[in-house]
Amino acid sequence: MTGNTSTFARRQARNRFKLKASAQGQARLCVFRSGRHIYAQIIQDTDGKTIAAASSVESDVLAQVKKGTGKDAATAVGKILADRATKAGVKKVVFDRGGYIYHGRIKALADAAREAGLTF
C-alpha cells in the first residue's frame, strides 16, 4: 500500500538525486516545512557540514512576525539565511525543496533568499 509518507519520501529522494547529479560541488539550500514552523539550512555535501541555518523558531524571526507559519515568516527566514550565507562566503547554491511543491511558503522563502543575494 502506498501512503502519503512513502510518496513524499520518493519525491524527496528523486529531487535530491537530481540535485546531487547537477550540483557539481555547490552548497545546497535545504528546506523543511512543518505545520507550525519552517526551517532552512545551507549544507556543503562534500564536507557534510552545515554552513548557515535559520528557522521561524528563532527569536530574530519571531520578533518580526506573530506566528511561525505563513509566508511572512518564510520570507523573514529566507532573508536571514541569505545574510548568514553571504557572511560565510556562500553566494551560489542549489535549491533543495525536498518533496514539497514550489508554492506558498517554499516559494516565499526562495524569493526572499534571492532578493537578499543568494543565486540559484
Secondary structure, 3 states (H helix, E strand, C coil): CCCHHHHHHHHHHHHHHHHHHHHCCCEEEEEEECCCCEEEEEEECCCCEEEEEEECCCHHHHHHCCCCCCHHHHHHHHHHHHHHHHHHCCCEEEEECCCCCCCCHHHHHHHHHHHCCCEC
